[in-house]
Amino acid sequence: MKTISDLNNPDQKGFTLLEIMVAIAIIAIAFTSVLKLHTRTVAMNIASNFYAKAPLLVQKIISEWETGRTTDDFIPTSLGDSLEEFPGFTVDITHETLASDAFSSETQGDNDRVLVEIVCTILYHQGEYQYTTKTLRFISP
């Protein structure tokens, strides 16, 4: 039978169950914080990627809208080709013809142009990220 003096023998090596449990708890806390940091980093990466691509995509879509519109009521012909390079992105583009009497110029050729407000909205990840741009353009009917 072992006595208390035998348990305190300095020749015995190893860890107690309590020491192992404390070490596992510390490792679990550290791993949890690293995991949270990683998920936040991934979310920030997705957001920064979206907000870097969205203005370029809007600019591309509006320029395609201007060049691809038809003459009857300024309806764009096709904008689907713009999104092939950007999977997961959806586009909503609207336009409204504004009264341009206040903007008429002295040059006769400029009075034939119409002022149009174009609103382009880019959505990503089922609408989680959204980027909207409004622009005014003088276009010839």
N, C-alpha and C positions, 0 to 999 in steps of 0.2 A: 504494500500500500504506500502511496506517495504522500509525503507530508508537504506542508506549506513551504518549507525551506527548499524542497525539491522543485517546486513550481517556479521559484525565483532564481533558478540556476542560470547564470549568465552564459553557459555553454549552449543553451537551447537557441536555435535560430528559426526564423519564420515570422509570419504576420498573424495577428489575432483576427478573428472574424470581424470585430468592430473596426479595426484599421482598414480592412478590405472594403467593408461597407461604406466607410467615409470616403475612401478613394474613388469608389464607383459613383457615389453621389456627386462628388466634385467633377468627375469626368462627364457625367450626364448633364450637369448644369452648363458646363463649358460647351458641350456638343449642341445643346439646345440653343444657346445664344449664337453659335456659329451658323446653325441651320436657319434661324430667323434672319440673320444678316445676309445669308445667301439668297433667300427668297425675296428680300427687299431689293437686293442688287439686281436680281433678274427682272423684277417689276420695273425698276428704274431704267434698266437697259431697254426694255420694250417701249416704255414711254418716250425715252429720248430718241429711239429709233423712229417712232411714229412722228414726233414733232420735228425731226430732221427731214423726213420724206414728204410729209403732208404739204408744206409750202411749194415744193417742187412739183408735186403731182397736181396741185391746184393751178399753178402757172401753166402746166402742160395742158390740162383739161380746158382751161379758159381759152388758150390760144387755138386748140383744136376746135372749140366751140365757135370761135370767130371765123376760122377758115372753112369749117364744114357746115355752116348753117345754110339753109335754103332760103329762097327769097320770100316765101309765103309765111309771114308771121315769125320769122327768125327761129325756126325749129332746127336744132342741130341734127345732122344726119346720123352719126354714130360716134359714141364716146366709149364703147366697150373695149376698143383696142388699147386704150390708155391704161387699163387695169390689169392687163396680162402680166406685166412686170411686177405688180404689187398684189400678191395673193392676200386675201383677208380684208382688203380695202373695199369699201363701197362709196359711191358718189351720188350726191343729190345736187343737181344744178337747176336753178330757176332764174328767170329773167323777167324784167318788167320794163316796158317802154315808158320813159318819163317825158313830161312836157318840156320841150327844149326851146320855148319861145324866148326865154330870158338869156339863152346862150347863143342866139343867132349872131353871126358875124357879118362884117361888111362885104366879105367875099361871097360872090353868088354861088360858087360851087360848094361852100361849106354849109349853106342853108339846107341842102338836100340830105344832110346826115341826121341821124336820129340818136338821141341819148338813151342808152340802155343801162339799167342797173342789173348786174349779174351777181348772184349769190351762189357760191359753191361750198358745199359741206362735204368733208371727208370723214368717214366713220371707219373705225378699226376695232376688231375684237368684239363683234356684236354690239357696237355702239359704246363700248367702255371708254374709248378715246375718240374725241371729236375735235375737228378743226374747221372753222368757218371763215370764209373770206368774202367781202363785198367789194365790188369794183364798179366804176362807171366808165363806159366806153361810148365814144361816138362811132357809129357804124353806118355805112351806106345801105339803104334798103334795097 
